[in-house]
């Protein structure tokens, strides 16, 4: 008699082994070395890092080591790393925390920011701040002339992401930061999609604050950090025991923080070779996409090496994603956090892409395990789906 599946297996079925994952901008698989480092702190080393006994001291030392590993990846001192629950919290901590300290003025954010930057900025309007969206070019690059125009008004906060989560386009953050400093504004960048894909140097960027996250670099979900210039003061979002240099109260998630540290160390070790390999795979993909007649967004701009964002005129992106999923390929319709929103991508709208094309957008993001044969198999599947939809369209016409 066949045994019944355990309840966890029934509720959370394991994906088929033939499934190929191309959604690494949404999240990445946990690196085995990261899991190995985390497990002791989920089992026998469960001490609270604030406790003064041996288990607590072990936890504190593990957090300190992770802080050094993350700091090394972004070229800062460990004391500048404030651990949070992820990128969303870190972005909110900076924008809301800065607004508590500064006098109301203008907050300027790019028109292509992730919602966890855009919405906190928009919320400041209720507290006397004015909100200015910085325009981007047709390739999705922040327009520096518009930055100059925006900074003619007294500005307190500027936030421009380092790499866009949909197009992968790299933004001129250092140039914006130089302008923000001249205007005496505080400059922040969300570097979540850039970390581990391109070199990220806090000092070279010239910003006052930067957001990073573990689960985009093969670390665990639930761990991120706000990197801070210690010369600025923020009001914390959470009041309590004064953890994380008084910036983020609450008992630390030791296992996740340890995982973040190891993931950061691995990212530093393999970044250059991985970037080169993924760039080659993307070129292979986009050669095929071009043959199929796809529109590739931001293709003429500098991009992180793993990301391609494309559409086929007359084919709905969500429908395409569902069909590809049935064939064993995981891709996304732009930002994972906004995947339930039926409206066209705000990023593509800001780039001037017409809604008819924008609604067809599909994001393809490569990762460490992907191969040339994976890309070739995807193109074969994509071709069959596209030709089928084009045939149906022709029949209706």
C-alpha positions as a Markdown table, in Angstrom:
| # | Residue | x | y | z |
|---|---|---|---|---|
| 1 | Unk | 0.0 | 0.0 | 0.0 |
| 2 | Unk | 1.4 | 3.4 | -1.0 |
| 3 | Unk | 1.9 | 5.7 | 1.9 |
| 4 | Unk | 0.1 | 9.0 | 2.0 |
| 5 | Unk | 2.2 | 12.2 | 1.4 |
| 6 | Unk | 3.2 | 14.2 | 4.4 |
| 7 | Unk | 1.0 | 17.2 | 4.9 |
| 8 | Unk | 3.9 | 19.6 | 4.0 |
| 9 | Unk | 4.4 | 17.8 | 0.7 |
| 10 | Unk | 0.7 | 18.0 | -0.1 |
| 11 | Unk | 0.5 | 21.7 | 0.7 |
| 12 | Unk | 3.8 | 22.7 | -0.9 |
| 13 | Unk | 4.6 | 20.3 | -3.8 |
| 14 | Unk | 8.2 | 20.2 | -5.0 |
| 15 | Unk | 8.5 | 21.7 | -8.5 |
| 16 | Unk | 9.3 | 19.2 | -11.3 |
| 17 | Unk | 13.1 | 18.6 | -11.8 |
| 18 | Unk | 12.7 | 19.6 | -15.5 |
| 19 | Unk | 11.7 | 23.1 | -14.5 |
| 20 | Unk | 14.3 | 25.8 | -15.6 |
| 21 | Unk | 14.4 | 28.9 | -13.5 |
| 22 | Unk | 15.0 | 32.3 | -15.3 |
| 23 | Unk | 13.7 | 34.6 | -12.6 |
| 24 | Unk | 16.8 | 35.4 | -10.5 |
| 25 | Unk | 15.9 | 39.1 | -10.2 |
| 26 | Unk | 12.9 | 38.0 | -8.1 |
| 27 | Unk | 15.0 | 35.8 | -5.9 |
| 28 | Unk | 17.8 | 33.3 | -6.0 |
| 29 | Unk | 18.3 | 29.7 | -4.7 |
| 30 | Unk | 20.2 | 29.4 | -1.5 |
| 31 | Unk | 23.8 | 28.7 | -2.1 |
| 32 | Unk | 24.8 | 25.3 | -0.3 |
| 33 | Unk | 27.7 | 27.0 | 1.5 |
| 34 | Unk | 25.3 | 29.6 | 2.8 |
| 35 | Unk | 22.9 | 27.0 | 4.2 |
| 36 | Unk | 25.7 | 25.1 | 5.8 |
| 37 | Unk | 26.8 | 28.3 | 7.6 |
| 38 | Unk | 23.2 | 29.0 | 8.7 |
| 39 | Unk | 22.2 | 25.6 | 10.1 |
| 40 | Unk | 24.2 | 25.7 | 13.4 |
| 41 | Unk | 22.3 | 28.9 | 14.3 |
| 42 | Unk | 18.9 | 27.2 | 13.5 |
| 43 | Unk | 19.8 | 24.2 | 15.6 |
| 44 | Unk | 22.3 | 24.1 | 18.5 |
| 45 | Unk | 23.6 | 27.7 | 18.5 |
| 46 | Unk | 20.2 | 29.4 | 19.1 |
| 47 | Unk | 21.5 | 32.1 | 21.6 |
| 48 | Unk | 20.2 | 35.7 | 21.6 |
| 49 | Unk | 23.1 | 37.9 | 20.5 |
| 50 | Unk | 22.3 | 40.4 | 23.3 |
| 51 | Unk | 22.8 | 37.7 | 26.0 |
| 52 | Unk | 26.1 | 37.8 | 27.9 |
| 53 | Unk | 26.6 | 34.0 | 28.3 |
| 54 | Unk | 28.6 | 31.8 | 25.9 |
| 55 | Unk | 25.8 | 31.1 | 23.4 |
| 56 | Unk | 24.9 | 34.8 | 23.2 |
| 57 | Unk | 28.5 | 35.8 | 22.7 |
| 58 | Unk | 28.8 | 33.2 | 19.9 |
| 59 | Unk | 25.8 | 34.7 | 18.2 |
| 60 | Unk | 27.2 | 38.2 | 18.6 |
| 61 | Unk | 30.5 | 37.2 | 17.1 |
| 62 | Unk | 28.7 | 35.6 | 14.2 |
| 63 | Unk | 26.8 | 38.8 | 13.5 |
| 64 | Unk | 30.0 | 40.8 | 13.7 |
| 65 | Unk | 31.7 | 38.5 | 11.2 |
| 66 | Unk | 28.8 | 38.8 | 8.8 |
| 67 | Unk | 28.9 | 42.6 | 9.1 |
| 68 | Unk | 32.6 | 42.5 | 8.1 |
| 69 | Unk | 31.8 | 40.3 | 5.1 |
| 70 | Unk | 29.0 | 42.6 | 3.8 |
| 71 | Unk | 31.1 | 45.7 | 4.5 |
| 72 | Unk | 34.0 | 44.2 | 2.4 |
| 73 | Unk | 31.7 | 43.6 | -0.6 |
| 74 | Unk | 30.6 | 47.3 | -0.7 |
| 75 | Unk | 33.8 | 48.9 | 0.5 |
| 76 | Unk | 32.7 | 50.4 | 3.9 |
| 77 | Unk | 33.6 | 50.0 | 7.5 |
| 78 | Unk | 31.6 | 47.3 | 9.4 |
| 79 | Unk | 30.0 | 50.0 | 11.6 |
| 80 | Unk | 28.3 | 51.4 | 8.5 |
| 81 | Unk | 26.2 | 48.2 | 8.0 |
| 82 | Unk | 22.8 | 48.2 | 9.6 |
| 83 | Unk | 21.1 | 44.9 | 9.3 |
| 84 | Unk | 17.4 | 44.9 | 8.4 |
| 85 | Unk | 14.7 | 42.3 | 7.4 |
| 86 | Unk | 15.4 | 43.1 | 3.7 |
| 87 | Unk | 15.5 | 45.8 | 1.0 |
| 88 | Unk | 12.0 | 47.1 | 1.6 |
| 89 | Unk | 12.7 | 47.9 | 5.3 |
| 90 | Unk | 16.0 | 49.4 | 4.5 |
| 91 | Unk | 14.5 | 51.7 | 1.9 |
| 92 | Unk | 11.7 | 52.8 | 4.2 |
| 93 | Unk | 14.2 | 53.3 | 7.0 |
| 94 | Unk | 16.2 | 55.8 | 5.0 |
| 95 | Unk | 13.4 | 57.7 | 3.4 |
| 96 | Unk | 11.2 | 57.9 | 6.5 |
| 97 | Unk | 14.1 | 58.2 | 8.9 |
| 98 | Unk | 15.6 | 61.1 | 6.9 |
| 99 | Unk | 12.3 | 62.9 | 6.7 |
| 100 | Unk | 12.0 | 62.8 | 10.5 |
| 101 | Unk | 15.3 | 64.7 | 10.8 |
| 102 | Unk | 15.2 | 67.1 | 7.9 |
| 103 | Unk | 12.9 | 70.0 | 7.4 |
| 104 | Unk | 10.2 | 69.3 | 4.8 |
| 105 | Unk | 11.5 | 70.1 | 1.3 |
| 106 | Unk | 11.4 | 68.3 | -2.0 |
| 107 | Unk | 12.1 | 64.5 | -2.3 |
| 108 | Unk | 13.3 | 63.5 | -5.7 |
| 109 | Unk | 13.2 | 59.9 | -6.9 |
| 110 | Unk | 13.5 | 58.4 | -10.3 |
| 111 | Unk | 10.4 | 57.5 | -12.2 |
| 112 | Unk | 11.6 | 53.9 | -12.4 |
| 113 | Unk | 12.1 | 53.2 | -8.7 |
| 114 | Unk | 10.9 | 50.0 | -7.0 |
| 115 | Unk | 7.6 | 50.6 | -5.1 |
| 116 | Unk | 9.4 | 50.3 | -1.8 |
| 117 | Unk | 11.1 | 53.6 | -2.6 |
| 118 | Unk | 8.4 | 55.3 | -4.7 |
| 119 | Unk | 5.6 | 54.8 | -2.2 |
| 120 | Unk | 7.4 | 55.9 | 1.0 |
| 121 | Unk | 8.5 | 59.0 | -1.0 |
| 122 | Unk | 4.9 | 59.7 | -2.1 |
| 123 | Unk | 3.8 | 59.3 | 1.5 |
| 124 | Unk | 5.9 | 62.2 | 2.5 |
| 125 | Unk | 3.5 | 64.5 | 0.7 |
| 126 | Unk | 1.2 | 64.1 | 3.7 |
| 127 | Unk | 3.9 | 65.6 | 5.9 |
| 128 | Unk | 4.6 | 68.7 | 3.9 |
| 129 | Unk | 7.1 | 67.4 | 1.4 |
| 130 | Unk | 6.8 | 67.8 | -2.4 |
| 131 | Unk | 7.5 | 64.8 | -4.6 |
| 132 | Unk | 9.4 | 65.0 | -7.8 |
| 133 | Unk | 9.8 | 62.1 | -10.2 |
| 134 | Unk | 13.1 | 62.2 | -12.2 |
| 135 | Unk | 12.6 | 61.5 | -15.9 |
| 136 | Unk | 14.4 | 58.7 | -17.8 |
| 137 | Unk | 15.4 | 58.4 | -21.4 |
| 138 | Unk | 13.9 | 55.9 | -23.9 |
| 139 | Unk | 16.6 | 53.4 | -22.8 |
| 140 | Unk | 15.6 | 53.7 | -19.2 |
| 141 | Unk | 18.6 | 55.9 | -17.9 |
| 142 | Unk | 17.9 | 58.7 | -15.5 |
| 143 | Unk | 18.1 | 62.0 | -17.4 |
| 144 | Unk | 20.8 | 64.1 | -15.8 |
| 145 | Unk | 19.4 | 67.3 | -17.3 |
| 146 | Unk | 16.1 | 66.6 | -15.5 |
| 147 | Unk | 18.1 | 66.0 | -12.3 |
| 148 | Unk | 19.7 | 69.4 | -12.7 |
| 149 | Unk | 16.2 | 71.0 | -13.2 |
| 150 | Unk | 14.8 | 69.2 | -10.2 |
| 151 | Unk | 17.5 | 70.4 | -7.9 |
| 152 | Unk | 16.8 | 74.0 | -8.6 |
| 153 | Unk | 14.1 | 73.6 | -6.0 |
| 154 | Unk | 15.3 | 73.1 | -2.4 |
| 155 | Unk | 15.7 | 69.3 | -2.0 |
| 156 | Unk | 16.2 | 67.2 | 1.1 |
| 157 | Unk | 16.3 | 63.7 | -0.2 |
| 158 | Unk | 17.3 | 62.1 | -3.6 |
| 159 | Unk | 17.0 | 58.4 | -4.3 |
| 160 | Unk | 18.0 | 56.7 | -7.6 |
| 161 | Unk | 18.4 | 53.0 | -7.9 |
| 162 | Unk | 21.8 | 51.6 | -9.1 |
| 163 | Unk | 20.3 | 49.0 | -11.4 |
| 164 | Unk | 16.7 | 48.7 | -12.5 |
| 165 | Unk | 14.9 | 45.5 | -11.4 |
| 166 | Unk | 13.1 | 45.1 | -14.7 |
| 167 | Unk | 15.4 | 46.3 | -17.5 |
| 168 | Unk | 18.7 | 45.8 | -15.6 |
| 169 | Unk | 19.8 | 49.2 | -16.8 |
| 170 | Unk | 22.6 | 50.7 | -14.7 |
| 171 | Unk | 21.9 | 54.2 | -13.5 |
| 172 | Unk | 24.4 | 57.1 | -13.3 |
| 173 | Unk | 24.3 | 57.2 | -9.5 |
| 174 | Unk | 27.7 | 58.8 | -8.9 |
| 175 | Unk | 26.8 | 61.7 | -11.2 |
| 176 | Unk | 23.4 | 62.2 | -9.5 |
| 177 | Unk | 25.1 | 62.0 | -6.1 |
| 178 | Unk | 27.6 | 64.7 | -7.1 |
| 179 | Unk | 24.7 | 67.0 | -8.0 |
| 180 | Unk | 22.8 | 66.1 | -4.8 |
| 181 | Unk | 25.8 | 67.0 | -2.7 |
| 182 | Unk | 26.1 | 70.3 | -4.4 |
| 183 | Unk | 22.4 | 70.9 | -3.6 |
| 184 | Unk | 23.0 | 69.8 | 0.0 |
| 185 | Unk | 20.5 | 67.0 | -0.4 |
| 186 | Unk | 20.9 | 63.5 | 1.1 |
| 187 | Unk | 21.5 | 60.9 | -1.6 |
| 188 | Unk | 20.3 | 57.2 | -1.4 |
| 189 | Unk | 20.6 | 54.4 | -3.8 |
| 190 | Unk | 18.7 | 51.1 | -3.9 |
| 191 | Unk | 21.5 | 48.7 | -5.0 |
| 192 | Unk | 19.6 | 45.5 | -4.4 |
| 193 | Unk | 19.6 | 44.5 | -8.1 |
| 194 | Unk | 23.2 | 45.5 | -8.7 |
| 195 | Unk | 24.9 | 43.7 | -5.7 |
| 196 | Unk | 26.8 | 40.6 | -6.8 |
| 197 | Unk | 26.3 | 41.4 | -10.5 |
| 198 | Unk | 28.6 | 44.4 | -10.9 |
| 199 | Unk | 31.1 | 46.0 | -8.5 |
| 200 | Unk | 29.3 | 48.1 | -5.9 |
| 201 | Unk | 31.5 | 50.6 | -4.1 |
| 202 | Unk | 29.7 | 52.9 | -1.6 |
| 203 | Unk | 32.6 | 55.4 | -1.4 |
| 204 | Unk | 33.0 | 55.6 | -5.1 |
| 205 | Unk | 29.3 | 56.2 | -5.6 |
| 206 | Unk | 29.4 | 59.2 | -3.2 |
| 207 | Unk | 26.0 | 58.4 | -1.6 |
| 208 | Unk | 24.9 | 58.9 | 2.0 |
| 209 | Unk | 22.9 | 55.7 | 2.1 |
| 210 | Unk | 22.6 | 52.4 | 0.1 |
| 211 | Unk | 20.2 | 49.4 | 0.3 |
| 212 | Unk | 21.3 | 45.8 | -0.2 |
| 213 | Unk | 19.6 | 42.4 | 0.2 |
| 214 | Unk | 20.7 | 38.8 | 0.8 |
| 215 | Unk | 18.2 | 36.9 | -1.3 |
| 216 | Unk | 19.2 | 38.4 | -4.6 |
| 217 | Unk | 22.8 | 37.1 | -4.1 |
| 218 | Unk | 22.0 | 33.4 | -3.2 |
| 219 | Unk | 21.5 | 34.2 | 0.5 |
| 220 | Unk | 18.4 | 33.8 | 2.6 |
| 221 | Unk | 15.2 | 35.8 | 2.5 |
| 222 | Unk | 14.6 | 38.0 | 5.5 |
| 223 | Unk | 18.0 | 39.7 | 5.7 |
| 224 | Unk | 19.1 | 43.0 | 4.1 |
| 225 | Unk | 21.1 | 46.0 | 5.2 |
| 226 | Unk | 21.1 | 49.8 | 5.0 |
| 227 | Unk | 24.7 | 51.1 | 4.4 |
| 228 | Unk | 25.1 | 54.5 | 6.0 |
| 229 | Unk | 27.5 | 57.4 | 6.0 |
| 230 | Unk | 27.9 | 57.8 | 9.7 |
| 231 | Unk | 27.9 | 61.6 | 9.3 |
| 232 | Unk | 24.1 | 61.6 | 8.8 |
| 233 | Unk | 21.4 | 61.0 | 11.4 |
| 234 | Unk | 18.2 | 59.0 | 10.8 |
| 235 | Unk | 15.2 | 58.5 | 13.1 |
| 236 | Unk | 14.7 | 54.7 | 13.5 |
| 237 | Unk | 11.4 | 53.1 | 12.3 |
| 238 | Unk | 11.3 | 50.8 | 15.3 |
| 239 | Unk | 11.8 | 51.7 | 18.9 |
| 240 | Unk | 13.0 | 49.2 | 21.5 |
| 241 | Unk | 16.2 | 47.8 | 22.7 |
| 242 | Unk | 18.5 | 49.8 | 20.5 |
| 243 | Unk | 19.9 | 47.0 | 18.4 |
| 244 | Unk | 21.9 | 47.7 | 15.2 |
| 245 | Unk | 23.6 | 50.9 | 16.6 |
| 246 | Unk | 20.2 | 52.2 | 17.7 |
| 247 | Unk | 18.8 | 52.1 | 14.1 |
| 248 | Unk | 16.8 | 48.9 | 14.1 |
| 249 | Unk | 15.5 | 47.5 | 17.4 |
| 250 | Unk | 14.5 | 43.9 | 17.7 |
| 251 | Unk | 16.3 | 40.6 | 18.3 |
| 252 | Unk | 18.6 | 39.9 | 15.4 |
| 253 | Unk | 17.8 | 37.0 | 13.0 |
| 254 | Unk | 21.3 | 35.5 | 13.5 |
| 255 | Unk | 21.0 | 32.6 | 11.0 |
| 256 | Unk | 19.8 | 34.9 | 8.2 |
| 257 | Unk | 22.5 | 37.5 | 8.9 |
| 258 | Unk | 25.2 | 34.8 | 8.9 |
| 259 | Unk | 23.8 | 33.6 | 5.6 |
| 260 | Unk | 24.0 | 37.1 | 4.2 |
| 261 | Unk | 27.6 | 37.4 | 5.2 |
| 262 | Unk | 28.6 | 34.2 | 3.6 |
| 263 | Unk | 26.6 | 35.0 | 0.4 |
| 264 | Unk | 28.4 | 38.4 | 0.3 |
| 265 | Unk | 31.8 | 36.6 | 0.5 |
| 266 | Unk | 30.9 | 34.2 | -2.3 |
| 267 | Unk | 29.6 | 37.0 | -4.4 |
| 268 | Unk | 33.0 | 38.8 | -4.1 |
| 269 | Unk | 34.9 | 35.6 | -5.0 |
| 270 | Unk | 33.0 | 34.8 | -8.2 |
| 271 | Unk | 31.5 | 38.1 | -9.5 |
| 272 | Unk | 33.9 | 38.7 | -12.4 |
| 273 | Unk | 33.8 | 35.2 | -13.9 |
| 274 | Unk | 30.1 | 34.8 | -13.3 |
| 275 | Unk | 29.3 | 38.2 | -14.9 |
| 276 | Unk | 31.3 | 37.3 | -18.0 |
| 277 | Unk | 29.6 | 34.0 | -18.4 |
| 278 | Unk | 26.0 | 35.4 | -17.9 |
| 279 | Unk | 26.7 | 38.2 | -20.3 |
| 280 | Unk | 27.6 | 35.6 | -22.9 |
| 281 | Unk | 24.4 | 33.6 | -22.2 |
| 282 | Unk | 22.3 | 36.8 | -22.5 |
| 283 | Unk | 23.9 | 37.6 | -25.9 |
| 284 | Unk | 22.9 | 34.1 | -27.0 |
| 285 | Unk | 19.4 | 34.7 | -25.8 |
| 286 | Unk | 19.0 | 38.1 | -27.4 |
| 287 | Unk | 20.3 | 36.9 | -30.7 |
| 288 | Unk | 17.5 | 34.5 | -30.7 |
| 289 | Unk | 15.0 | 37.0 | -29.5 |
| 290 | Unk | 16.0 | 39.3 | -32.3 |
| 291 | Unk | 15.4 | 36.6 | -34.9 |
| 292 | Unk | 11.9 | 36.1 | -33.4 |
| 293 | Unk | 11.1 | 39.8 | -33.8 |
| 294 | Unk | 11.2 | 40.7 | -30.1 |
| 295 | Unk | 11.5 | 44.3 | -28.8 |
| 296 | Unk | 14.3 | 44.4 | -26.2 |
| 297 | Unk | 14.0 | 47.2 | -23.7 |
| 298 | Unk | 17.1 | 49.1 | -22.6 |
| 299 | Unk | 19.4 | 47.1 | -25.0 |
| 300 | Unk | 21.5 | 50.1 | -25.9 |
| 301 | Unk | 22.2 | 51.1 | -22.3 |
| 302 | Unk | 24.7 | 49.5 | -19.9 |
| 303 | Unk | 23.0 | 46.7 | -18.0 |
| 304 | Unk | 23.7 | 44.2 | -15.3 |
| 305 | Unk | 24.8 | 41.1 | -17.2 |
| 306 | Unk | 22.0 | 38.7 | -16.3 |
| 307 | Unk | 18.9 | 40.6 | -17.3 |
| 308 | Unk | 16.9 | 40.9 | -20.5 |
| 309 | Unk | 13.5 | 42.5 | -20.8 |
| 310 | Unk | 11.5 | 42.0 | -24.0 |
| 311 | Unk | 8.1 | 41.9 | -25.6 |
| 312 | Unk | 6.4 | 40.7 | -28.8 |
| 313 | Unk | 3.9 | 43.1 | -30.4 |
| 314 | Unk | 0.4 | 41.7 | -30.1 |
| 315 | Unk | 1.2 | 39.0 | -27.6 |
| 316 | Unk | 0.2 | 39.5 | -23.9 |
| 317 | Unk | 3.1 | 39.0 | -21.5 |
| 318 | Unk | 1.1 | 37.3 | -18.8 |
| 319 | Unk | -0.3 | 34.8 | -21.3 |
| 320 | Unk | 3.2 | 34.1 | -22.6 |
| 321 | Unk | 4.5 | 33.6 | -19.1 |
| 322 | Unk | 1.8 | 31.1 | -18.3 |
| 323 | Unk | 2.4 | 29.1 | -21.5 |
| 324 | Unk | 6.2 | 29.0 | -20.8 |
| 325 | Unk | 5.5 | 27.9 | -17.3 |
| 326 | Unk | 3.5 | 24.9 | -18.6 |
| 327 | Unk | 6.5 | 24.0 | -20.7 |
| 328 | Unk | 8.9 | 24.1 | -17.7 |
| 329 | Unk | 10.4 | 27.6 | -17.9 |
| 330 | Unk | 10.1 | 30.3 | -15.1 |
| 331 | Unk | 10.2 | 33.9 | -16.3 |
| 332 | Unk | 8.4 | 37.0 | -15.0 |
| 333 | Unk | 6.3 | 40.0 | -16.1 |
| 334 | Unk | 8.6 | 42.7 | -14.8 |
| 335 | Unk | 8.9 | 43.3 | -11.1 |
| 336 | Unk | 7.9 | 40.3 | -8.9 |
| 337 | Unk | 6.5 | 42.5 | -6.2 |
| 338 | Unk | 4.1 | 44.1 | -8.8 |
| 339 | Unk | 3.2 | 40.9 | -10.7 |
| 340 | Unk | -0.5 | 41.1 | -9.7 |
| 341 | Unk | -0.9 | 44.6 | -11.0 |
| 342 | Unk | -2.7 | 44.6 | -14.4 |
| 343 | Unk | -1.4 | 48.0 | -15.4 |
| 344 | Unk | 1.6 | 48.3 | -17.7 |
| 345 | Unk | 5.0 | 48.5 | -16.1 |
| 346 | Unk | 5.6 | 51.9 | -14.6 |
| 347 | Unk | 9.2 | 51.6 | -15.7 |
| 348 | Unk | 8.2 | 51.0 | -19.4 |
| 349 | Unk | 5.7 | 53.8 | -19.1 |
| 350 | Unk | 8.4 | 56.2 | -17.9 |
| 351 | Unk | 10.5 | 55.1 | -20.9 |
| 352 | Unk | 7.8 | 56.1 | -23.3 |
| 353 | Unk | 6.8 | 52.5 | -24.3 |
| 354 | Unk | 3.2 | 52.4 | -25.6 |
| 355 | Unk | 0.8 | 50.3 | -23.5 |
| 356 | Unk | 0.2 | 47.8 | -26.3 |
| 357 | Unk | 3.9 | 46.9 | -26.2 |
| 358 | Unk | 4.4 | 47.3 | -22.5 |
| 359 | Unk | 1.6 | 44.8 | -21.6 |
| 360 | Unk | 3.6 | 42.2 | -23.5 |
| 361 | Unk | 6.8 | 42.6 | -21.4 |
| 362 | Unk | 8.6 | 39.5 | -20.1 |
| 363 | Unk | 11.7 | 39.7 | -17.8 |
| 364 | Unk | 14.3 | 37.0 | -18.2 |
| 365 | Unk | 17.0 | 36.9 | -15.5 |
| 366 | Unk | 19.9 | 34.4 | -15.5 |
| 367 | Unk | 21.6 | 32.8 | -12.6 |
| 368 | Unk | 24.6 | 30.8 | -11.6 |
| 369 | Unk | 23.2 | 27.4 | -12.6 |
| 370 | Unk | 21.9 | 28.4 | -16.0 |
| 371 | Unk | 23.7 | 27.0 | -19.1 |
| 372 | Unk | 23.7 | 27.5 | -22.9 |
| 373 | Unk | 21.6 | 24.5 | -23.4 |
| 374 | Unk | 19.0 | 26.0 | -21.0 |
| 375 | Unk | 18.9 | 29.2 | -23.1 |
| 376 | Unk | 18.6 | 27.2 | -26.4 |
| 377 | Unk | 15.8 | 25.1 | -25.0 |
| 378 | Unk | 14.0 | 28.2 | -23.8 |
| 379 | Unk | 14.3 | 29.8 | -27.3 |
| 380 | Unk | 12.8 | 26.6 | -28.9 |
| 381 | Unk | 9.9 | 26.7 | -26.5 |
| 382 | Unk | 9.4 | 30.5 | -26.9 |
| 383 | Unk | 9.4 | 30.2 | -30.7 |
| 384 | Unk | 6.7 | 27.5 | -30.6 |
| 385 | Unk | 4.5 | 29.7 | -28.3 |
| 386 | Unk | 5.0 | 32.9 | -30.3 |
| 387 | Unk | 4.3 | 31.2 | -33.6 |
| 388 | Unk | 1.1 | 29.6 | -32.2 |
| 389 | Unk | -0.1 | 33.0 | -30.9 |
| 390 | Unk | 0.8 | 34.7 | -34.2 |
| 391 | Unk | -1.1 | 32.0 | -36.1 |
| 392 | Unk | -4.2 | 32.6 | -33.9 |
| 393 | Unk | -3.9 | 36.3 | -34.4 |
| 394 | Unk | -3.7 | 35.8 | -38.2 |
| 395 | Unk | -6.8 | 33.6 | -38.1 |
| 396 | Unk | -8.8 | 36.2 | -36.2 |
| 397 | Unk | -7.6 | 38.9 | -38.6 |
